[in-house]
Protein backbone atom coordinates (compact mmCIF):
# COMPACT_ATOMS: atom_id res chain seq x y z
CA UNK A 1 0.00 0.00 0.00
CA UNK A 2 1.15 3.51 -0.80
CA UNK A 3 2.20 5.79 2.05
CA UNK A 4 0.15 8.95 2.83
CA UNK A 5 2.88 11.08 1.31
CA UNK A 6 2.90 8.97 -1.85
CA UNK A 7 -0.89 9.16 -2.10
CA UNK A 8 -0.78 12.95 -1.79
CA UNK A 9 1.87 13.11 -4.51
CA UNK A 10 -0.31 10.84 -6.64
CA UNK A 11 -3.36 13.07 -6.08
CA UNK A 12 -1.47 16.19 -7.11
CA UNK A 13 -0.14 14.43 -10.20
CA UNK A 14 -3.66 13.40 -11.20
CA UNK A 15 -4.94 16.94 -10.76
CA UNK A 16 -2.10 18.20 -12.93
CA UNK A 17 -2.91 15.63 -15.61
CA UNK A 18 0.47 13.90 -15.38
CA UNK A 19 0.49 10.78 -17.62
CA UNK A 20 0.71 7.50 -15.74
CA UNK A 21 -0.48 8.91 -12.44
CA UNK A 22 -3.79 7.04 -12.17
CA UNK A 23 -4.49 3.84 -10.26
CA UNK A 24 -5.50 0.71 -12.18
CA UNK A 25 -7.44 -2.41 -11.19
CA UNK A 26 -6.83 -5.46 -13.41
CA UNK A 27 -9.48 -8.21 -13.45
CA UNK A 28 -8.82 -11.46 -15.28
CA UNK A 29 -11.13 -14.21 -16.50
CA UNK A 30 -10.13 -17.44 -18.21
CA UNK A 31 -7.06 -19.55 -18.76
CA UNK A 32 -3.42 -19.32 -17.69
CA UNK A 33 -2.56 -17.66 -21.01
CA UNK A 34 -5.05 -14.89 -20.20
CA UNK A 35 -3.52 -14.55 -16.74
CA UNK A 36 -0.09 -14.16 -18.31
CA UNK A 37 -1.44 -11.48 -20.65
CA UNK A 38 -2.87 -9.60 -17.65
CA UNK A 39 0.46 -9.83 -15.84
CA UNK A 40 2.23 -8.35 -18.87
CA UNK A 41 -0.32 -5.53 -19.12
CA UNK A 42 0.05 -4.79 -15.40
CA UNK A 43 3.83 -4.80 -15.80
CA UNK A 44 3.72 -2.32 -18.67
CA UNK A 45 1.34 -0.04 -16.79
CA UNK A 46 3.43 -0.14 -13.62
CA UNK A 47 6.63 0.51 -15.56
CA UNK A 48 4.99 3.62 -17.04
CA UNK A 49 4.08 4.91 -13.59
CA UNK A 50 0.57 3.63 -12.93
CA UNK A 51 -0.11 2.05 -9.55
CA UNK A 52 -1.78 -1.37 -9.71
CA UNK A 53 -4.35 -1.78 -6.91
CA UNK A 54 -6.28 -4.76 -5.60
CA UNK A 55 -9.35 -2.76 -4.57
CA UNK A 56 -11.58 -2.02 -7.56
CA UNK A 57 -13.22 0.90 -5.76
CA UNK A 58 -9.85 2.57 -5.20
CA UNK A 59 -8.93 2.38 -8.89
CA UNK A 60 -9.31 5.28 -11.31
CA UNK A 61 -9.57 2.93 -14.29
CA UNK A 62 -10.39 -0.76 -14.76
CA UNK A 63 -8.71 -3.20 -17.16
CA UNK A 64 -10.91 -6.28 -17.63
CA UNK A 65 -9.26 -9.19 -19.46
CA UNK A 66 -12.03 -11.44 -20.75
CA UNK A 67 -12.66 -15.08 -21.66
CA UNK A 68 -15.15 -16.32 -24.23
CA UNK A 69 -14.78 -20.10 -23.82
CA UNK A 70 -17.48 -20.70 -21.23
CA UNK A 71 -20.75 -18.90 -20.58
CA UNK A 72 -20.10 -18.48 -16.81
CA UNK A 73 -16.92 -16.48 -17.54
CA UNK A 74 -18.69 -14.27 -20.05
CA UNK A 75 -21.62 -13.76 -17.68
CA UNK A 76 -19.22 -12.79 -14.89
CA UNK A 77 -17.53 -10.35 -17.29
CA UNK A 78 -20.91 -8.78 -18.07
CA UNK A 79 -21.57 -8.35 -14.35
CA UNK A 80 -18.22 -6.64 -13.83
CA UNK A 81 -18.82 -4.28 -16.76
CA UNK A 82 -22.31 -3.46 -15.48
CA UNK A 83 -20.85 -2.67 -12.05
CA UNK A 84 -18.14 -0.54 -13.59
CA UNK A 85 -20.69 1.46 -15.55
CA UNK A 86 -22.76 2.02 -12.41
CA UNK A 87 -19.65 3.34 -10.65
CA UNK A 88 -18.75 5.45 -13.70
CA UNK A 89 -15.33 3.82 -13.93
CA UNK A 90 -13.37 4.27 -17.17
CA UNK A 91 -12.80 0.74 -18.52
CA UNK A 92 -10.53 -0.98 -21.02
CA UNK A 93 -11.83 -4.40 -22.06
CA UNK A 94 -9.15 -6.81 -23.26
CA UNK A 95 -8.95 -10.45 -24.32
CA UNK A 96 -11.02 -12.86 -26.33
CA UNK A 97 -14.45 -11.22 -26.06
CA UNK A 98 -13.58 -7.90 -27.75
CA UNK A 99 -11.37 -9.73 -30.24
CA UNK A 100 -14.09 -12.17 -31.24
CA UNK A 101 -17.30 -10.28 -30.43
CA UNK A 102 -16.51 -6.58 -30.73
CA UNK A 103 -20.16 -5.81 -31.52
CA UNK A 104 -21.40 -7.32 -28.25
CA UNK A 105 -23.82 -4.96 -26.50
CA UNK A 106 -21.78 -5.33 -23.31
CA UNK A 107 -18.89 -3.53 -25.03
CA UNK A 108 -20.72 -0.52 -26.42
CA UNK A 109 -18.91 2.75 -25.69
CA UNK A 110 -15.89 1.07 -24.07
CA UNK A 111 -12.22 0.95 -25.05
CA UNK A 112 -11.24 -2.41 -26.52
CA UNK A 113 -7.83 -4.04 -26.92
CA UNK A 114 -7.20 -7.31 -28.78
CA UNK A 115 -5.18 -10.37 -27.83
CA UNK A 116 -2.07 -9.39 -29.83
CA UNK A 117 -2.26 -5.71 -28.84
CA UNK A 118 -1.55 -6.09 -25.12
CA UNK A 119 1.78 -4.28 -25.56
CA UNK A 120 -0.29 -1.14 -26.32
CA UNK A 121 -2.18 -1.22 -23.02
CA UNK A 122 -0.53 2.01 -21.80
CA UNK A 123 -1.79 3.83 -24.89
CA UNK A 124 -5.29 2.40 -24.38
CA UNK A 125 -5.42 3.36 -20.70
CA UNK A 126 -3.98 6.84 -21.35
CA UNK A 127 -6.70 7.61 -23.90
CA UNK A 128 -9.45 6.10 -21.76
CA UNK A 129 -8.45 8.15 -18.71
CA UNK A 130 -8.74 11.26 -20.90
CA UNK A 131 -12.33 10.31 -21.71
CA UNK A 132 -11.62 8.91 -25.17
CA UNK A 133 -12.59 5.49 -26.53
CA UNK A 134 -10.09 3.39 -28.49
CA UNK A 135 -10.33 0.10 -30.36
CA UNK A 136 -7.01 -1.71 -30.87
CA UNK A 137 -8.19 -4.99 -32.37
CA UNK A 138 -6.05 -5.49 -35.46
CA UNK A 139 -4.14 -8.78 -35.44
CA UNK A 140 -0.37 -8.37 -35.56
CA UNK A 141 2.78 -10.25 -34.61
CA UNK A 142 2.84 -11.93 -31.21
CA UNK A 143 3.70 -9.70 -28.23
CA UNK A 144 7.28 -10.10 -27.04
CA UNK A 145 7.94 -12.32 -24.02
CA UNK A 146 10.57 -10.02 -22.49
CA UNK A 147 8.05 -7.35 -21.49
CA UNK A 148 7.84 -6.27 -17.83
CA UNK A 149 5.43 -8.32 -15.75
CA UNK A 150 3.60 -8.10 -12.43
CA UNK A 151 2.84 -11.67 -11.38
CA UNK A 152 -0.43 -12.41 -9.63
CA UNK A 153 1.41 -15.18 -7.79
CA UNK A 154 5.00 -14.12 -7.26
CA UNK A 155 6.08 -17.77 -7.12
CA UNK A 156 4.67 -18.73 -10.56
CA UNK A 157 5.96 -17.58 -13.94
CA UNK A 158 3.49 -18.30 -16.78
CA UNK A 159 5.07 -18.47 -20.25
CA UNK A 160 2.85 -18.66 -23.34
CA UNK A 161 4.17 -21.20 -25.85
CA UNK A 162 1.86 -20.08 -28.62
CA UNK A 163 -1.53 -18.62 -29.41
CA UNK A 164 -4.39 -20.02 -31.47
CA UNK A 165 -4.63 -23.56 -32.79
CA UNK A 166 -4.73 -25.78 -35.89
CA UNK A 167 -8.37 -26.76 -35.47
CA UNK A 168 -11.29 -25.58 -37.58
CA UNK A 169 -14.15 -26.09 -35.14
CA UNK A 170 -16.98 -23.84 -36.31
CA UNK A 171 -18.49 -23.66 -32.82
CA UNK A 172 -15.29 -22.52 -31.08
CA UNK A 173 -15.25 -18.87 -30.00
CA UNK A 174 -11.63 -19.15 -28.91
CA UNK A 175 -10.56 -20.06 -32.45
CA UNK A 176 -12.38 -17.00 -33.73
CA UNK A 177 -10.65 -14.81 -31.14
CA UNK A 178 -7.13 -16.24 -31.01
CA UNK A 179 -6.94 -17.33 -34.65
CA UNK A 180 -4.45 -19.61 -36.37
CA UNK A 181 -1.56 -21.22 -34.53
CA UNK A 182 1.31 -18.85 -33.82
CA UNK A 183 4.24 -20.34 -31.90
CA UNK A 184 7.05 -18.53 -30.15
CA UNK A 185 10.55 -19.56 -31.20
CA UNK A 186 12.08 -22.03 -28.70
CA UNK A 187 14.98 -19.68 -27.98
CA UNK A 188 12.57 -16.92 -26.93
CA UNK A 189 10.77 -19.27 -24.54
CA UNK A 190 14.02 -20.53 -23.05
CA UNK A 191 15.30 -16.98 -22.60
CA UNK A 192 12.12 -16.01 -20.73
CA UNK A 193 12.37 -19.10 -18.53
CA UNK A 194 16.01 -18.30 -17.76
CA UNK A 195 15.07 -14.72 -16.89
CA UNK A 196 12.31 -15.92 -14.56
CA UNK A 197 14.56 -18.50 -12.91
CA UNK A 198 16.90 -15.73 -11.81
CA UNK A 199 14.10 -14.25 -9.71
CA UNK A 200 14.50 -15.74 -6.21
CA UNK A 201 10.73 -15.63 -5.68
CA UNK A 202 9.90 -17.87 -8.65
CA UNK A 203 9.35 -21.53 -7.72
CA UNK A 204 7.34 -22.79 -10.70
CA UNK A 205 7.26 -22.15 -14.43
CA UNK A 206 4.02 -22.91 -16.26
CA UNK A 207 3.92 -23.36 -20.05
CA UNK A 208 0.56 -22.37 -21.45
CA UNK A 209 -1.26 -22.16 -24.79
CA UNK A 210 -4.62 -22.86 -26.38
CA UNK A 211 -3.25 -25.99 -28.12
CA UNK A 212 -0.05 -27.13 -26.43
CA UNK A 213 0.09 -30.35 -28.48
CA UNK A 214 0.35 -28.33 -31.69
CA UNK A 215 3.22 -26.16 -30.49
CA UNK A 216 5.89 -25.57 -33.13
CA UNK A 217 4.06 -27.06 -36.10
CA UNK A 218 3.97 -23.63 -37.72
CA UNK A 219 7.71 -23.08 -37.25
CA UNK A 220 10.40 -24.09 -39.77
CA UNK A 221 11.91 -27.46 -38.94
CA UNK A 222 15.36 -25.89 -39.08
CA UNK A 223 14.43 -23.59 -36.18
CA UNK A 224 13.23 -26.47 -34.03
CA UNK A 225 16.21 -28.65 -34.91
CA UNK A 226 18.73 -25.91 -34.18
CA UNK A 227 17.20 -25.21 -30.78
CA UNK A 228 17.18 -28.88 -29.86
CA UNK A 229 20.71 -29.62 -31.02
CA UNK A 230 22.09 -26.57 -29.25
CA UNK A 231 20.75 -27.88 -25.95
CA UNK A 232 18.74 -24.68 -25.38
CA UNK A 233 15.39 -26.49 -25.67
CA UNK A 234 14.06 -30.01 -25.60
CA UNK A 235 11.21 -30.73 -27.99
C-alpha positions in Angstrom: 0.0 0.0 0.0 1.1 3.5 -0.8 2.2 5.8 2.1 0.1 8.9 2.8 2.9 11.1 1.3 2.9 9.0 -1.9 -0.9 9.2 -2.1 -0.8 13.0 -1.8 1.9 13.1 -4.5 -0.3 10.8 -6.6 -3.4 13.1 -6.1 -1.5 16.2 -7.1 -0.1 14.4 -10.2 -3.7 13.4 -11.2 -4.9 16.9 -10.8 -2.1 18.2 -12.9 -2.9 15.6 -15.6 0.5 13.9 -15.4 0.5 10.8 -17.6 0.7 7.5 -15.7 -0.5 8.9 -12.4 -3.8 7.0 -12.2 -4.5 3.8 -10.3 -5.5 0.7 -12.2 -7.4 -2.4 -11.2 -6.8 -5.5 -13.4 -9.5 -8.2 -13.4 -8.8 -11.5 -15.3 -11.1 -14.2 -16.5 -10.1 -17.4 -18.2 -7.1 -19.5 -18.8 -3.4 -19.3 -17.7 -2.6 -17.7 -21.0 -5.1 -14.9 -20.2 -3.5 -14.6 -16.7 -0.1 -14.2 -18.3 -1.4 -11.5 -20.7 -2.9 -9.6 -17.7 0.5 -9.8 -15.8 2.2 -8.3 -18.9 -0.3 -5.5 -19.1 0.1 -4.8 -15.4 3.8 -4.8 -15.8 3.7 -2.3 -18.7 1.3 0.0 -16.8 3.4 -0.1 -13.6 6.6 0.5 -15.6 5.0 3.6 -17.0 4.1 4.9 -13.6 0.6 3.6 -12.9 -0.1 2.1 -9.6 -1.8 -1.4 -9.7 -4.3 -1.8 -6.9 -6.3 -4.8 -5.6 -9.4 -2.8 -4.6 -11.6 -2.0 -7.6 -13.2 0.9 -5.8 -9.8 2.6 -5.2 -8.9 2.4 -8.9 -9.3 5.3 -11.3 -9.6 2.9 -14.3 -10.4 -0.8 -14.8 -8.7 -3.2 -17.2 -10.9 -6.3 -17.6 -9.3 -9.2 -19.5 -12.0 -11.4 -20.7 -12.7 -15.1 -21.7 -15.1 -16.3 -24.2 -14.8 -20.1 -23.8 -17.5 -20.7 -21.2 -20.8 -18.9 -20.6 -20.1 -18.5 -16.8 -16.9 -16.5 -17.5 -18.7 -14.3 -20.0 -21.6 -13.8 -17.7 -19.2 -12.8 -14.9 -17.5 -10.4 -17.3 -20.9 -8.8 -18.1 -21.6 -8.4 -14.4 -18.2 -6.6 -13.8 -18.8 -4.3 -16.8 -22.3 -3.5 -15.5 -20.9 -2.7 -12.0 -18.1 -0.5 -13.6 -20.7 1.5 -15.5 -22.8 2.0 -12.4 -19.6 3.3 -10.6 -18.7 5.5 -13.7 -15.3 3.8 -13.9 -13.4 4.3 -17.2 -12.8 0.7 -18.5 -10.5 -1.0 -21.0 -11.8 -4.4 -22.1 -9.2 -6.8 -23.3 -8.9 -10.4 -24.3 -11.0 -12.9 -26.3 -14.5 -11.2 -26.1 -13.6 -7.9 -27.8 -11.4 -9.7 -30.2 -14.1 -12.2 -31.2 -17.3 -10.3 -30.4 -16.5 -6.6 -30.7 -20.2 -5.8 -31.5 -21.4 -7.3 -28.2 -23.8 -5.0 -26.5 -21.8 -5.3 -23.3 -18.9 -3.5 -25.0 -20.7 -0.5 -26.4 -18.9 2.7 -25.7 -15.9 1.1 -24.1 -12.2 1.0 -25.0 -11.2 -2.4 -26.5 -7.8 -4.0 -26.9 -7.2 -7.3 -28.8 -5.2 -10.4 -27.8 -2.1 -9.4 -29.8 -2.3 -5.7 -28.8 -1.5 -6.1 -25.1 1.8 -4.3 -25.6 -0.3 -1.1 -26.3 -2.2 -1.2 -23.0 -0.5 2.0 -21.8 -1.8 3.8 -24.9 -5.3 2.4 -24.4 -5.4 3.4 -20.7 -4.0 6.8 -21.3 -6.7 7.6 -23.9 -9.4 6.1 -21.8 -8.4 8.1 -18.7 -8.7 11.3 -20.9 -12.3 10.3 -21.7 -11.6 8.9 -25.2 -12.6 5.5 -26.5 -10.1 3.4 -28.5 -10.3 0.1 -30.4 -7.0 -1.7 -30.9 -8.2 -5.0 -32.4 -6.1 -5.5 -35.5 -4.1 -8.8 -35.4 -0.4 -8.4 -35.6 2.8 -10.2 -34.6 2.8 -11.9 -31.2 3.7 -9.7 -28.2 7.3 -10.1 -27.0 7.9 -12.3 -24.0 10.6 -10.0 -22.5 8.1 -7.3 -21.5 7.8 -6.3 -17.8 5.4 -8.3 -15.8 3.6 -8.1 -12.4 2.8 -11.7 -11.4 -0.4 -12.4 -9.6 1.4 -15.2 -7.8 5.0 -14.1 -7.3 6.1 -17.8 -7.1 4.7 -18.7 -10.6 6.0 -17.6 -13.9 3.5 -18.3 -16.8 5.1 -18.5 -20.2 2.9 -18.7 -23.3 4.2 -21.2 -25.9 1.9 -20.1 -28.6 -1.5 -18.6 -29.4 -4.4 -20.0 -31.5 -4.6 -23.6 -32.8 -4.7 -25.8 -35.9 -8.4 -26.8 -35.5 -11.3 -25.6 -37.6 -14.2 -26.1 -35.1 -17.0 -23.8 -36.3 -18.5 -23.7 -32.8 -15.3 -22.5 -31.1 -15.2 -18.9 -30.0 -11.6 -19.1 -28.9 -10.6 -20.1 -32.5 -12.4 -17.0 -33.7 -10.7 -14.8 -31.1 -7.1 -16.2 -31.0 -6.9 -17.3 -34.7 -4.5 -19.6 -36.4 -1.6 -21.2 -34.5 1.3 -18.9 -33.8 4.2 -20.3 -31.9 7.0 -18.5 -30.1 10.5 -19.6 -31.2 12.1 -22.0 -28.7 15.0 -19.7 -28.0 12.6 -16.9 -26.9 10.8 -19.3 -24.5 14.0 -20.5 -23.1 15.3 -17.0 -22.6 12.1 -16.0 -20.7 12.4 -19.1 -18.5 16.0 -18.3 -17.8 15.1 -14.7 -16.9 12.3 -15.9 -14.6 14.6 -18.5 -12.9 16.9 -15.7 -11.8 14.1 -14.3 -9.7 14.5 -15.7 -6.2 10.7 -15.6 -5.7 9.9 -17.9 -8.6 9.4 -21.5 -7.7 7.3 -22.8 -10.7 7.3 -22.2 -14.4 4.0 -22.9 -16.3 3.9 -23.4 -20.0 0.6 -22.4 -21.5 -1.3 -22.2 -24.8 -4.6 -22.9 -26.4 -3.2 -26.0 -28.1 -0.1 -27.1 -26.4 0.1 -30.3 -28.5 0.3 -28.3 -31.7 3.2 -26.2 -30.5 5.9 -25.6 -33.1 4.1 -27.1 -36.1 4.0 -23.6 -37.7 7.7 -23.1 -37.2 10.4 -24.1 -39.8 11.9 -27.5 -38.9 15.4 -25.9 -39.1 14.4 -23.6 -36.2 13.2 -26.5 -34.0 16.2 -28.7 -34.9 18.7 -25.9 -34.2 17.2 -25.2 -30.8 17.2 -28.9 -29.9 20.7 -29.6 -31.0 22.1 -26.6 -29.2 20.7 -27.9 -26.0 18.7 -24.7 -25.4 15.4 -26.5 -25.7 14.1 -30.0 -25.6 11.2 -30.7 -28.0 
